[in-house]
């Protein structure tokens, strides 16, 4: 299958970090999601019921992030991927979660984790 829906640079706040100090205040994360899903029916019907609702997906991801307190970007990426698979039409998902100014001594603009999962 080669059909994909991409969500890019979704901003979502999350209490995330290895230390409790880092998790005190929510950090805005940048999230990219790519869903593998058959879009042939939606392409023919022009009906929202034949695809995923983009707005619902973004609200769901933001809500998930807001409700979590996690240590690792890896964990949050997995939680998002698991949530995307709640729609049985999704056969694969790629999730990249990044944050700016990570608390590491080296000078980098940001850090991200990307995972790819399939059924």
C-alpha positions, 0 to 999 in steps of 0.5 A: 500500500502506498497511500499516506496521510501526513500531519506535520509540525503539530504542536502539543504541550506535554509534561515530559522529561527524565527529571521531575524538574523537567516535567514541572511545566509542559513543553511544546512538542513538535509531532509529525505523523504519517498514516498508511491507509487505503484512500481509494474509496475516499478518492472515489466517494469524496466522503469523509466517512471513507477516510480519517477525520484530520481534525479529530486526529489532531485533537486526539493527539493533543489531548493524549499529550496533554494528559500524559506525564512521561519521561521519554520521547520514545514512550510518547511516540509509542502511545501516539502510534498505538492510538492511531491503530485504534482505527482498523483502517490504519495499516502503518504509522510513522510518528516523530516527536521532537522538542527544542532545547533538550536538557543536554550539555551539547549545543543542539537546536532540538532532538526528536525520536521517530518510530515506524510501526505496522500491523 
